[in-house]
Amino acid sequence: MTDVHFNKEKGSQLKLFTPGPVHVPERVLKEMAKPNDTHRSKAYSEMHKMATDGLQKLLFTNNECLIFTSSATGIMEACVRNLIKEDEKALFFSIGAFGDRWYDIGITNGKISVKEGVEWGKAITTEVAQEALSKDKYSVVLIQANETSTGVYNPIDDVAPIIKDSGALLCVDATSSMAGVKIEVDKLAIDVCLASVQKCFALPPGLAVCSISDVAIKKAEQVKNRGLYFDFIDLNKRHVSKHQTPTTPPIPQIRALTAQLDFILNEEGLEKRFERHEQLAKRTRTWVHENNLEMLPEKGYESNTVSTIKNSLDLDISKMISMLLDKGYRIVNGYGQLVNKTFRIGHMGEIQLEDLGKMLDVLADIISELK
Ligand SMILES: Cc1ncc(COP(=O)(O)O)c(C=O)c1O
């Protein structure tokens, strides 16, 4: 069999300090290697239910939770196709590359899409939200919790009530924050809260998950041309009646999700997990200042899961990344228009403070060498 490795030390894992895909623990990889039954078996349905029950706890919600064989972008497109009628307007808040992507999904699906943004590095504040919503009547509003390109966390707890007061459905892209940052779906009345699992869940890529409100399901019933693979109604019907998916899901991945949710909820504990992510972010920001660098995000809106750092020392970012890779660690360049102007350190998933400290020490030495 072909022997493919991603690391020079064959078989061992690279230490990924990336904003996804991230380091996957050995215990999760072992779960994935277990033999399978079919996706129509009782055993599968029981596992599927454990996963979706776990997602409800993670998101503080009684809404149904669905599992998709796709990455997060699939559910972003599903929101557009299932929830926006052809004569309705949708508002896409954008503070970076992934907000722009959601707006592009609206446009390419032929929906009446309006984009409201701020300069990259800034957040959608309550003032920005109020101003944007006062301009027109929107049936659906779509917004990132954490924008992974800029490392900005929108103040979603403050902005969500303003959006809901406008009467719109609220879709939140929590791709790089779900399972790392507390998001209380029912308290905020979020209609769809979505993520892929290769980030704060510390799972391999291949699955996306969301919570969905009854109101969103009812709305989808009135929307034409929802498509087949990402039809909320069909997915929800099969989930509620049988704890299954309409088409064949990646069963090993769903076993990994089930096991990891059990770990998150019952071994680490939610509050401890959120606290650890906060500490990782604080440690990274301290390092940034100690090394005479600057954060891109406006103060007070920095993400707890990914730090986007300005290239204020005019470093050769590609060289820095490749020197760090030689030491067994991967960080990433800036995204989109921020390439070489910034670099990003992901501190999400199962990364511990000690691991982060070791990587930051090595990176500081490399920066001194490059200066
Ligand atoms: C905030 C955000 N939204 C959406 C996506 C797209 O996710 P996926 O690659 O899982 O489709 C990403 C990926 O990095 C992201 O960070």
The ligand as an ORCA input file, in Angstrom:
! r2SCAN-3c Opt
* xyz 0 1
  C     -15.479     31.411     10.027
  C     -15.405     30.364      8.976
  N     -16.490     30.134      8.223
  C     -16.488     29.226      7.252
  C     -15.368     28.488      6.972
  C     -15.404     27.466      5.900
  O     -15.311     26.239      6.533
  P     -15.144     24.888      5.732
  O     -13.785     24.904      5.128
  O     -15.322     23.856      6.818
  O     -16.229     24.862      4.698
  C     -14.209     28.679      7.714
  C     -12.975     27.927      7.426
  O     -11.908     28.206      7.872
  C     -14.240     29.634      8.752
  O     -13.168     29.833      9.499
*
